[in-house]
Amino acid sequence: MTESGFTLRSTRRPRSTNRRATATRAFLHDLATGWDGSRILVIAHLANRWALGHLLTGTPLEERALTAE
C-alpha cells in the first residue's frame, strides 16, 4: 500500500481473456468488501473493460472480443 492508501499492482505478462475475467472478478470482490460506498477510478487494459462488461452485464466474452469496442 502506498502513502496515499492505494495499492499498486503490476502484471508484466499478458493474460488470456478468461484469466483476466477471473482476476477482474476477484478485483470486484475486493472493491465490494473494502471500498463499499467509495468512489474509485479504474485504469486498465481493454481486456479488463471486456471483463467488467462480462461480469456486470452478462455480455459473453467472445462477443466483446469480436466487437472490440
C-alpha positions as CSV (number, residue, x, y, z in Angstrom):
1,M,0.0,0.0,0.0
2,T,1.3,3.4,-0.9
3,E,1.4,6.5,1.3
4,S,-1.9,7.7,-0.2
5,G,-3.6,4.4,0.7
6,F,-3.7,3.0,-2.8
7,T,-2.4,-0.5,-3.7
8,L,-0.3,-0.6,-6.8
9,R,0.0,-3.9,-8.7
10,S,1.8,-4.7,-11.9
11,T,1.3,-7.6,-14.3
12,R,4.2,-7.9,-16.7
13,R,2.9,-10.9,-18.6
14,P,-0.2,-11.0,-20.8
15,R,-3.2,-12.9,-19.6
16,S,-5.9,-14.7,-21.6
17,T,-9.3,-13.0,-21.7
18,N,-10.8,-15.7,-19.4
19,R,-7.9,-15.4,-16.9
20,R,-8.4,-11.6,-17.0
21,A,-12.1,-12.1,-16.2
22,T,-11.3,-14.3,-13.3
23,A,-8.8,-11.7,-11.9
24,T,-11.4,-8.9,-12.5
25,R,-14.0,-10.9,-10.6
26,A,-11.6,-11.1,-7.6
27,F,-10.9,-7.3,-8.0
28,L,-14.6,-6.6,-7.9
29,H,-15.0,-8.7,-4.8
30,D,-12.2,-6.7,-3.1
31,L,-13.9,-3.5,-4.1
32,A,-17.2,-4.6,-2.6
33,T,-15.7,-5.7,0.7
34,G,-13.0,-3.0,1.2
35,W,-14.2,0.1,-0.7
36,D,-18.0,-0.1,-0.4
37,G,-19.6,3.3,-0.9
38,S,-16.4,4.9,-2.1
39,R,-15.7,6.4,-5.5
40,I,-12.9,4.8,-7.4
41,L,-11.1,5.2,-10.7
42,V,-10.0,2.1,-12.6
43,I,-7.3,2.4,-15.2
44,A,-6.8,-0.8,-17.0
45,H,-6.3,-2.5,-20.4
46,L,-9.1,-3.1,-22.9
47,A,-9.4,-6.8,-21.8
48,N,-10.3,-5.6,-18.3
49,R,-13.0,-3.5,-19.8
50,W,-14.4,-6.5,-21.6
51,A,-14.2,-8.5,-18.4
52,L,-16.1,-5.8,-16.5
53,G,-18.8,-5.8,-19.2
54,H,-19.0,-9.5,-19.0
55,L,-19.2,-9.6,-15.2
56,L,-21.6,-6.7,-14.7
57,T,-23.9,-7.1,-17.7
58,G,-23.5,-10.7,-18.7
59,T,-22.2,-9.9,-22.1
60,P,-20.3,-13.0,-23.4
61,L,-16.5,-12.5,-23.5
62,E,-16.5,-13.8,-27.1
63,E,-18.9,-11.1,-28.2
64,R,-16.9,-8.4,-26.5
65,A,-13.7,-9.6,-28.3
66,L,-15.4,-9.7,-31.7
67,T,-17.0,-6.2,-31.4
68,A,-13.7,-4.7,-30.0
69,E,-15.3,-1.6,-28.6
